[in-house]
């Protein structure tokens, strides 16, 4: 299944997602909520790496890795396309390996399906 990822653009979208449900672990925090006007043909997900994590190179590396992980996870489980997701990275994400972080992300995204 080929899923297209689109990201949030408007500040109001971010604010409304921050008011939604939240799941957190040591690597990241995921906010998710059903937005009424959202297109159901694509996965609406945004990645945020705050400035306190590091310089632009490190932040962009984190976002690239997270996007790659989500694309791999979409092949394993079916995410709800009705929801919008906001993934905020924590500083600990730089210290561990790709495979460990991917397993944690898979576990957290499975939890979002159950709630």
C-alpha positions in Angstrom: 0.0 0.0 0.0 1.5 3.3 -1.1 0.6 6.1 1.4 1.2 9.7 0.7 2.3 11.8 3.7 1.2 15.3 4.0 2.0 17.7 6.8 0.1 20.3 8.7 0.5 23.9 7.4 -1.6 26.2 9.6 -0.9 27.3 13.1 -4.5 26.6 14.0 -4.1 23.0 13.0 -1.2 22.6 15.4 -3.1 24.2 18.2 -6.1 22.0 17.7 -3.9 18.9 17.6 -2.2 19.9 20.9 -5.7 19.9 22.5 -6.2 16.3 21.3 -5.1 13.0 22.7 -1.5 12.4 23.7 0.8 9.5 24.1 4.4 9.8 25.2 7.5 7.8 25.7 11.2 8.5 26.3 11.9 9.3 22.6 8.8 11.2 21.5 5.4 12.6 22.2 2.5 11.9 19.8 -0.6 14.1 19.6 -3.5 12.9 17.5 -7.0 14.1 16.8 -9.7 13.8 14.2 -9.9 17.0 12.1 -13.2 17.6 10.4 -11.9 19.0 7.1 -9.1 16.6 6.6 -8.6 14.7 3.3 -8.9 11.0 3.9 -6.7 10.1 0.9 -3.4 10.8 2.6 -1.7 10.4 6.0 -1.6 13.8 7.7 1.4 13.7 10.0 3.9 16.4 11.1 7.3 16.0 12.7 8.7 18.6 15.1 12.3 18.7 16.5 12.8 21.6 18.9 15.8 23.9 18.8 17.0 22.7 22.2 17.7 19.3 20.6 20.6 20.6 18.5 21.5 22.5 15.4 19.6 22.4 12.1 21.6 19.4 10.8 20.6 17.2 13.8 17.0 18.4 13.7 16.6 17.6 10.0 18.2 14.2 10.5 15.7 13.4 13.2 12.8 14.4 11.0 14.1 12.4 8.0 14.5 9.3 10.2 11.0 9.7 11.7 9.4 10.1 8.3 11.3 6.9 7.1 10.1 5.0 10.2 6.5 6.0 9.7 6.6 4.9 6.0 8.0 1.5 7.1 5.4 1.2 9.9 2.6 2.0 7.5 3.6 -1.2 5.6 3.2 -3.2 8.9 0.1 -1.7 10.4 -2.8 0.4 9.0 -3.0 3.8 10.5 -6.3 5.6 10.7 -6.3 8.1 7.8 -9.2 10.1 9.5 -6.8 11.3 12.2 -4.0 13.9 12.1 -0.8 13.2 14.0 1.9 15.4 15.4 5.1 13.8 16.5 7.4 15.8 18.7 11.0 14.4 19.1 12.8 14.5 22.5 16.6 14.9 23.0 17.0 11.2 23.9 16.2 10.3 20.3 19.8 11.2 19.2 21.4 8.7 21.6 19.8 5.4 20.4 19.8 3.3 17.3 17.3 3.5 14.5 15.9 0.0 15.1 15.2 0.6 18.8 13.5 3.9 18.1 11.4 2.3 15.3 10.2 -0.4 17.6 9.2 2.2 20.2 7.4 4.2 17.5 5.6 1.1 16.3 4.4 0.3 19.8 3.2 3.8 20.4 1.3 4.0 17.1 -0.3 0.7 17.8 -1.6 2.2 21.1 -3.2 5.1 19.2 -5.2 2.6 17.2 -6.6 1.0 20.4 -7.8 4.2 22.0 
